[in-house]
Structure formats: C-alpha cells, structure tokens
Amino acid sequence: AQSVAQPEDQVNVAEGNPLTVKCTYSVSGNPYLFWYVQYPNRGLQFLLKYITGDNLVKGSYGFEAEFNKSQTSFHLKKPSALVSDSALYFCAVRDTGSGGYQKVTFGIGTKLQVIP
Amino acid sequence: GAVVSQHPSWVICKSGTSVKIECRSLDFQATTMFWYRQFPKQSLMLMATSNEGSKATYEQGVEKDKFLINHASLTLSTLTVTSAHPEDSSFYICSATGTENSPLHFGNGTRLTVT
C-alpha cells in the first residue's frame, strides 16, 4: 500500500523568507511524486513532479522539491515566500510497483500562511 | 497547459433530488478520470476511477448506485448524485489524466449543498 504523510497542518513564514513544506511517503516500488496547490473553493493546481532523474525538481511559481530516497521524503521549497503563496499544499504519490497507473494517494494537506 | 472544466461550480438542491456534475478535458484526451470528495480541512477522498467506455471502479465504502459515474467519451465524465441528502453536501472535484506519467489535471470543483 502507498501512503503520504504531511506532518505539519500549518506552516507560517514571513514574506521574503525561505519556506519548506514537508512530505514523506511510503511505497513498495519506485515512487512518482507530485505537489499540488489549492486555493479556497478551487480545484488543485499542479506544481511539480518527480518521476526519475535529478533529485531536485523545479516547478511552477518558483517552487522546487528535493527527492530523497533514503529519507523517503519530497519536501517542497521556495527561496523567498510571497503573500500570494498562501494556500493549501498537497503532496501526492503513485507507486509504480502497484500495477496499473491510476491511483494517486494524497496527503492531508499543509496550510501555508505567508505573513506580510 | 491541460485544462479540465468542471460544471457547475456550485449547486443547491433539495433533499431527494438528483444532481449531475460534468467534468470535461478541454484540450487533451482523458483516458482516465477521477472523482474526489473533499471535506473541510481534510484531504481528497477518492470516490471512483473511470475509464472511457467502461464501468467506473468505486473505492470501498462509496455507493455506486448513489454516485453514478459515466465516462461516455475521452473528454467527458459525469457524476450524478442520486436522491441527495444533506450528508452528501460537500466539495466534489474531478481530475483527468492522459498518460501514465502525466500529472493529474483538476477541475475547479463543485460545491454541493443539499437542503
């Protein structure tokens, strides 16, 4: 079975400071990892993904994430936070060893609050 | 980028009536579409997976006769909440993907309120 953990319900960061939103995962095979952002009463928007290759993945809006296989982590980062980054962030994983490609498991979400 | 349109964005209905929600992929062919339900301050709960031309696969605990899913074409899937009750009030989100390694593309969600 695959699972995702986002250990922080909320992360507060001052505008201009670097931010990190944590994610760890558990899969039986190799993971496909994703980050999504959700604004109030909206669907999720794709930020970035890790499939294979470089462990540091760059995505939309200046976000990046680092895949760490030994720590089974895929933390989301941004060098300088903006107030407009305030939203709900979801980490997601698909287990390539699960057979069939469809099912993606989402974490519970982390609310990011950027303080002006 | 890939766009998924979900309609309506919000709907209010009376208990006992049925509501249909549409999910369309506008610029790509969605071989697989997913329907989720999201409760306040909670993650997305996968309700069902639908592939074009075949019956949807429902997650455990989801009533297939209550939540009817039709994926009639590569660009359209519908979710019908039948005989809605107040406990069905929720935020429903669809997503679609075209290929195995592609990310999911989400609709903007439908806020359903059953009175």
HADDOCK unambig.tbl for C-alpha pairs under 7 A between the chains (distance, minus, plus):
assign (segid A and resid 42 and name CA) (segid B and resid 108 and name CA) 4.57 0.50 0.50
assign (segid A and resid 42 and name CA) (segid B and resid 109 and name CA) 5.79 0.50 0.50
assign (segid A and resid 43 and name CA) (segid B and resid 93 and name CA) 6.41 0.50 0.50
assign (segid A and resid 43 and name CA) (segid B and resid 106 and name CA) 5.63 0.50 0.50
assign (segid A and resid 43 and name CA) (segid B and resid 107 and name CA) 5.39 0.50 0.50
assign (segid A and resid 43 and name CA) (segid B and resid 108 and name CA) 3.86 0.50 0.50
assign (segid A and resid 43 and name CA) (segid B and resid 109 and name CA) 5.18 0.50 0.50
assign (segid A and resid 44 and name CA) (segid B and resid 106 and name CA) 5.61 0.50 0.50
assign (segid A and resid 45 and name CA) (segid B and resid 106 and name CA) 6.73 0.50 0.50
assign (segid A and resid 46 and name CA) (segid B and resid 105 and name CA) 7.00 0.50 0.50
assign (segid A and resid 101 and name CA) (segid B and resid 100 and name CA) 5.78 0.50 0.50
assign (segid A and resid 106 and name CA) (segid B and resid 43 and name CA) 6.81 0.50 0.50
assign (segid A and resid 106 and name CA) (segid B and resid 44 and name CA) 6.72 0.50 0.50
assign (segid A and resid 107 and name CA) (segid B and resid 43 and name CA) 6.43 0.50 0.50
assign (segid A and resid 108 and name CA) (segid B and resid 42 and name CA) 5.85 0.50 0.50
assign (segid A and resid 108 and name CA) (segid B and resid 43 and name CA) 4.35 0.50 0.50
assign (segid A and resid 109 and name CA) (segid B and resid 43 and name CA) 6.06 0.50 0.50
